[in-house]
Amino acid sequence: MSPNIGVMELHANVEDIYIQASLAKHCDAKVTIFTTELLYEKVLPFFEEDKEDYNWFIQPKEESFGRFLKRVEKHCTDEIDLLFVNTLIALPHHQLSYYLFRPNCKIVHVVGRIERFFGEWHPIRYSSIRQFALSVLANASQCIANRTFEHFDGIWVENKDAYNYAVSAGYKKKIFSLPYHYTRKKVQRYEYSDKLKFITIGTLCRYRRDYDGLLDVFEKLFDSGRKDITLTLLGAPVDRKGFQTIDRCRKLIEKGLDIHYYTEYVPEEVVNKEILSADIIINPNNDLSLYSTGTFGAVVKAIQFAKPGIYPMKSLHHEELISSSLLYSKIEELLGIIENLLSNPENLKELSENAALNSQKFSFETVASKFQESVLQRCLIDS
């Protein structure tokens, strides 16, 4: 008998909806997706012609968060065997609704940053009254989320480092360790063009990525005579710092640098096109504590599109990608790394070929098999 699987994401990560739902469907499960109208519109391009293969349980814009969760709770109690809960950290009043959410079915939390649930708190920011209030609210939400976390039947983490952290922190329930993502696009053979195409992944904001340091590096390369590089910032600005980054990009373009950027949400089809055309993904994250054992969006896209990447030291938690990755300890080191790639195109060719080989470790069939054996069977065997 086919199991009834639920996938719930009500806040942010639409791609995770598709990945979990498609894995479950591949394993002959009946899949219900719980999400909002806004996220439904964003996730549809991932499903293409397959959306009718899934049962959609959508929160209308006029329905309160708490009321919707109550409806989900009843449906899961009546119809669902196993529910995957994604983004859990929310505003305090939403967090209380999550705490009261107790459907009579198995629940696994898909955890991107496991450290959050074992005493890792947000720093209190005193730069402004607004930042102070937001950081206090974030910690209040975290406190409630930690209590909610205790009621789940298990967790799904994406790498060995996260698994080891959960064990060392004393987590006693089931832990499933397997990738969240798989290679979804046809792997392209590397072909060197007249310009080396770099791309960054993620929104332009104050805390996560050091775009100033990255643009400094590209400006120095340009000033030294390097005109054979291009940089695409694949993500929209979401705060004042993000728009300042856009302003600087405009000035650098006027100077002659080949830089591309977006000022609004980037649709899925555009994301795919941009990454497929890039030679290498570059990750200028400046605060590793925001992710800890979690996986950067840049690493996720490297997996999905079989691309080589450049990442901060201690941020690559997938040993399968080591041969297609370059690491740096300070943003300034990117200058030498990029110079080396420009002067020795054979190095990039080797990285790209390794990325294609490494992508086989994350094929859909490989990840789906692990999902079937280590998640579905272990979760449902006690039902």
N, C-alpha and C positions, 0 to 999 in steps of 0.2 A: 504494500500500500504506500502510495507517495506521501511524504511528509508535507505538512503545511508550514511554510517558512514565511516569516515577516521580516521586512527591512524597514527601519524607521530612521529618518533624517529630517529634522524640522528646522534646521538653522543654516547650514552652510555647504557641506561637501556633497554636491550633486553627483560627482563622478563615483563616489563610494556607493551611492545607491545603485548605479548601473553595475558596478563590478560585483557586489554581493548578490544582487538579484540574478545576474547572468550566470554566476557560478552555481547558485542554487538551482536555477532552471536547468542547467546542463546536467545536474545530478538528479533529474527527474522529480524535483520538488514542485509543488504548487506554491507560487510566490505572490504575496500581497505586499505592496509598497505603501508605507504611510508617510506622507509628506504634505507640504503646503502648496497652494496654487502657484506661488512665485517660483519655488524650486521645481515644481512639475514642468513649468514652461522651460526652465533652464536645462533640465535633464533629458527632455524628449529627444534632442539631436543625438544623444548617445544610443538610444534604442532604435533609431531609424525606423524600419518597417515592423519591428518586433513588439511595439508597445502593447498590442492587443493580446500578447501571450501572458500578460501579467494583470493581476487585480490591483486597481489603484484606489487607495483610500485617502482622499485629499481634504485638507482643511480649507474651507472657504475663507475669504478675507474677512468676512463679517463675524466669524465664529471665534470666541475667545480661546486662548491656548488651553486653559484648564478644562473647558467643556469638551474640546476636541480630544484631549488625552483621556477623558472619561469614556468617550465613544471608542477610542482605540483599545482601552482596557477591556471593555465588554467584548469587542470583536475578537481580541486575542484570546480571552478566556473561552469563548465559544468555538473559535475556528483555528487558532494557531497553535502549533506544537512547539516551535522555536522562534524567538524574536531576536533579531540583531538590532541593538540600540547604538546609534552612532553619536554624533555630537551631544554631549551631556551638559557641559558648562554653559549656563545661560544667565539671564537676568534673575535677580533673587525671587521675584514673584513667579517666574517660569520654573525656577529651580524647586520651589515648594511643590509645584504640580508634579514634577518628576518624582519627588520624594514620596508623594501619595500614590503614585502610579504602581499598582500591584496586580497585574493580570495573572491569572492562573495558567501559566505556561512557562517553559524554560526561557530564560533571558541571558543573552551573552552581550556584554558591552565591548564594542570594537574600539580599543583604546589607542589613540595616536601618541599620547604623552603620559605614560604610566606614572611618572614621577609626581604628577599633580595629586594623585590620590594617596600619597604616603608622606605628607608633611611638607611638600614643596609649595610655598605660598608666593603670591605675586608681591613684588616690592612695592612699598608705599611710596608714591611719587608726590613730591612737594613743589613741583615746578609751577603749578597753578591750582586754584581751588577746584577747577574742573578735573584735572588729573588726580588730585588727591581724592575727590569723591569717587571717581571711576575706579581707582585702585582699591578703595575700601569696599565698594560694592562687589568688585571682582573677588575679594577674599571672602565676603559674606556668601557669595554664590558657591565658592569653592568649599566652604565649610558644609553647606547643605549637600553639595554634590558628593562629598566624601561619605556622608551618611547614606545617600542613595546607593552609591557604589557597593556598599556592604550587602545589599539585598539581592544582587545579581547572582546567577548560578555559575558564571565563569567569565573569562575575558579572552579576547582575541588580540594578540600583539603581533607585530610584523617582523621582528628579528630576534636573534639570540640575546642581544644586549638587553632588550626590553624584558625578555623572558627571565633572564638571570636577575635583573633588578627586582622584578615582582617576587621571585623566590626569596631573594635576600631580604626583601622588605617584610616577609612573613605571610604573603598571600597563600591561603590554604585551599582555595577552590580550584576548579579546572582552569588551566592556562593553555590556550591553543596558539602555537607559534608558526605562522606561515605568512607569506607576502600578502599585502592588501591588493597588489596590482599585478598585472600581467602584460606581456607584450601584445599590443592590440593592432599595431600597424605593420604593413609589409616592410620588412627590413630592406633598406636601400644600400647599394654598394657605394662606398665613398668615392667621390670624384672631385679632385681639387679644381677649384675655379680661380678666377683672377683675384678674388678677395676671400679672406678667411672670415666666415660668418659665425659670430658669437651671439648667444641669446641668453637672457636671464628669465627666470620664471617667478611670477608672484607679483602681488600688488606693490605699489610704490607708497611706502609709509615710513614713519619715523624710526621705529624700533627694530625692525626685522633685518633689513639689508643695508649695507654701506654703499649706497649708490654714489656718494661723493667720492669715496676712495676709488671706486671702480672707474668713474669718469676721469678722475685725476690720472689714472694709469693710461687710459685711452688717449687722453690729451697729450701726455708725454710721448707716447708712441707716435702720434701724429706729428708733434713738433720735431721729433727726431728724423722725420722723413718717411715714416711708415704710412702709406696711403692704401695699403692692400688689406685693410680690415674693415669690418662693419659690425655694428652692435645693435641688437634689437632688445628693448625692454618690454617683455611680454606681460603686461599687467597695468591696470589703471591706477592713477593716484587716488588715495582714500583720505588723505589729510593734508594739512598745510605743507608739511615737508615733502610730500609726494608731488604737489604742484610746483614747489621750488625746484625739485629735480627736473620736472618738465621744462621749466624756464631755463635751467642751465643747459639742457639738451638743445633747446632752440638756439641758444647763443653759440654752442659748439658746432651746430649745423651751419650757422652763418659763417663760422670760421673755416668750414670746409670738411669737418668730420662726417663720416657716413653713419648716422645714428637714426634709428627708427623707434617710435614710441606710440602709445595709445593713451587717450584721455578718458575713455569710457570702458565699461565692461567688455571683455574680449570674447566673442562667441566661440563655441567649440570648434566650428569648422575653420575659423581663422587661426585658432591655437594650433590645430593639426597642421595646417598649411605652413605656418611659420616654423614650427619645430622640425618638420620634415625637410625644410629647405636649409636648416642651420647645419653647420659643421660640428659645433661643440657647444655644450651647455655650460654656463659659468655661474657659480653660486657665490655672491658676495655677502653672505650672511655675517653679521657682526655680533650677534648675541646667541651663542649656542645654547644658553640656558633656556631659551624659549622652546627648544625642541628636545634637548637632552638625548634620550635614546630614540626619539621620533625621527621620521624620515622627511627630509626637506622635499618641497615640491620639485626642485631641480632633479633630485635623485629619482623621484617617481617618474618624471618624464624621460629620464635617461633609460629607465627600465622599459617603459611603454614604447618608446620610439627607437630603442637600440642605438643610443647616442653616447659618445664619450662625454665626460664631464670634468670640471675643475671645481673642487670643493674645499672648504676649510678643514684643517686637521681635526681629527676626532669627530667628524660629522658623518662619516660614511659607515653605516652600521650593517651594510650588506657586503660581506666578504666576497660574494660572487662577482662584484663589480670592480675589484681592485685593479685588474689588468687593463681596464678601460677608463681609469680615473687618474687624475693628478691632484695632489693635495698641497695646500699652502698654510702657513701659520700666521702670516700677516698679509694684509691686502696689498701692501707694496710689492710683495713677492710675485704678484701676477705679472708685473712688468717683465721680469726675466722669463717666466713661464711662457708668456705669449710670444716674446722675442724668439725663444727657442723653437716654438711651433712654426713661426713664420720662416725662420732660417732653415728649418729641417722638416719639410713637408712629409717626409717618410715617417716621422714620429707620429704625426696625426693620422696618417694612413694606418699605421699599426694599431693605434688606439681605436680607430673606427672599426677595423676588422675584429679586434677583440670584443668591441661592443656588440657586434653582430653575433659572435659566438656566445657571449654571456647572455644575450637575450633568450637563447634556447633554454636557459635555466629557469626562465620566467614565462615560458610559453603558456597559453591558455590551458592546454591539456595537462601540463605538469602541475600548475596551481590548482586546477579543478580536481585533480586526483588527490592532492593533499587536503583540499577542502572537504572532499567526500570522506576520506579516511580519518582525518584528525579532528574534524569539527562535527560534521553531521552525525557520523556513527557514534562518536563518544558522547555527544550531547543527548541523542535520542535513545540510546541503548537502555537508559534507566527509566524511560517514559512508560 
